[in-house]
Amino acid sequence: MLFAVAGLGLGVWMGATENFALAPVHAHTNLLGWVSMLLYGLFYRVVPQATQGSLPMAHFVMSLVGLVIMLPSLAFYLMGNKAAAVPLAVASVAVFAGMVIFAVIVFRATSRK
């Protein structure tokens, strides 16, 4: 929910100021932070056996830590701070790794034994 509030708040601010320079941050906050996290949670709720083992915690940590670093890094990068490219790249890899881990979890939990 915090990502939804942050993403929508950023969208309202951009509309009010007519400054859309941070539109990619708004999009990533809403899609990766709100929608993806919601879908992850729904999957774990509907398929409780998917929560077994250490992979779900690895998935959560990679996704959350990656996003918490990615979003401000992307904002700084878009505002001209090119040094933010390094943490942005690392965070992007972390978010991608989280999605790969989630794919493994989904296939493992839903495959026929």
C-alpha positions as CSV (number, residue, x, y, z in Angstrom):
1,M,0.0,0.0,0.0
2,L,2.9,2.4,0.7
3,F,4.0,2.1,-2.9
4,A,0.5,2.8,-4.1
5,V,0.3,5.9,-2.0
6,A,3.8,7.1,-3.0
7,G,3.2,6.4,-6.7
8,L,-0.2,8.1,-6.8
9,G,1.1,11.0,-4.7
10,L,3.9,11.5,-7.1
11,G,1.4,11.5,-10.0
12,V,-0.7,14.1,-8.3
13,W,2.3,16.2,-7.7
14,M,3.4,15.9,-11.3
15,G,0.0,16.9,-12.5
16,A,-0.3,19.8,-10.2
17,T,3.1,21.2,-11.1
18,E,2.9,20.1,-14.7
19,N,6.5,18.8,-14.3
20,F,6.5,15.2,-15.7
21,A,10.3,14.7,-15.5
22,L,9.8,11.9,-12.9
23,A,7.1,10.0,-14.9
24,P,9.4,6.9,-15.1
25,V,9.6,6.9,-11.3
26,H,5.9,7.2,-11.0
27,A,5.4,4.3,-13.5
28,H,8.0,2.1,-11.7
29,T,6.5,2.9,-8.3
30,N,3.0,2.0,-9.4
31,L,3.8,-1.1,-11.5
32,L,6.7,-2.7,-9.7
33,G,6.0,-1.4,-6.2
34,W,2.2,-1.6,-6.1
35,V,1.0,-3.9,-8.8
36,S,3.8,-6.5,-8.8
37,M,3.9,-6.6,-5.0
38,L,0.1,-7.0,-4.8
39,L,0.3,-9.9,-7.4
40,Y,3.1,-11.6,-5.5
41,G,1.0,-11.4,-2.3
42,L,-2.1,-12.7,-4.0
43,F,-0.2,-15.6,-5.5
44,Y,1.3,-16.6,-2.1
45,R,-2.2,-16.3,-0.5
46,V,-3.9,-18.5,-3.2
47,V,-1.0,-21.0,-3.4
48,P,0.2,-21.3,0.2
49,Q,2.6,-24.2,-0.6
50,A,4.6,-21.6,-2.5
51,T,5.6,-20.0,0.8
52,Q,7.7,-23.0,1.8
53,G,11.5,-22.9,2.0
54,S,13.9,-20.0,1.8
55,L,13.2,-18.8,-1.8
56,P,10.1,-16.8,-0.9
57,M,12.1,-14.7,1.7
58,A,14.9,-14.3,-0.9
59,H,12.3,-13.1,-3.4
60,F,10.8,-10.6,-0.9
61,V,14.1,-9.2,0.1
62,M,15.5,-8.9,-3.4
63,S,12.3,-7.3,-4.7
64,L,11.8,-4.9,-1.8
65,V,15.4,-3.8,-1.3
66,G,15.8,-3.5,-5.0
67,L,12.8,-1.2,-5.3
68,V,13.7,0.9,-2.3
69,I,17.1,1.6,-3.9
70,M,15.9,1.7,-7.5
71,L,13.2,4.4,-7.1
72,P,15.2,7.2,-5.5
73,S,18.2,6.3,-7.7
74,L,16.1,6.6,-10.8
75,A,14.8,10.0,-9.6
76,F,18.3,11.3,-8.9
77,Y,19.5,10.0,-12.3
78,L,16.6,11.7,-14.1
79,M,17.4,14.9,-12.3
80,G,20.9,14.9,-13.7
81,N,22.9,13.0,-11.1
82,K,24.7,10.5,-13.4
83,A,26.5,9.0,-10.3
84,A,23.1,7.4,-9.5
85,A,23.6,5.1,-12.5
86,V,25.5,2.6,-10.4
87,P,23.0,2.1,-7.6
88,L,20.3,2.2,-10.2
89,A,21.9,-0.6,-12.2
90,V,22.5,-2.7,-9.0
91,A,19.0,-2.2,-7.9
92,S,17.6,-3.1,-11.3
93,V,19.5,-6.3,-11.3
94,A,18.2,-7.1,-7.8
95,V,14.6,-6.5,-8.9
96,F,15.1,-8.6,-11.9
97,A,16.7,-11.4,-9.8
98,G,13.6,-11.2,-7.5
99,M,11.4,-11.7,-10.5
100,V,13.5,-14.7,-11.6
101,I,13.2,-16.2,-8.1
102,F,9.5,-15.6,-8.2
103,A,9.3,-17.4,-11.5
104,V,11.1,-20.4,-10.0
105,I,8.7,-20.4,-7.1
106,V,5.6,-20.2,-9.4
107,F,6.8,-23.1,-11.6
108,R,7.8,-25.2,-8.6
109,A,4.6,-24.6,-6.8
110,T,2.3,-25.2,-9.8
111,S,4.1,-28.0,-11.6
112,R,2.6,-31.4,-11.6
113,K,4.5,-33.8,-9.4
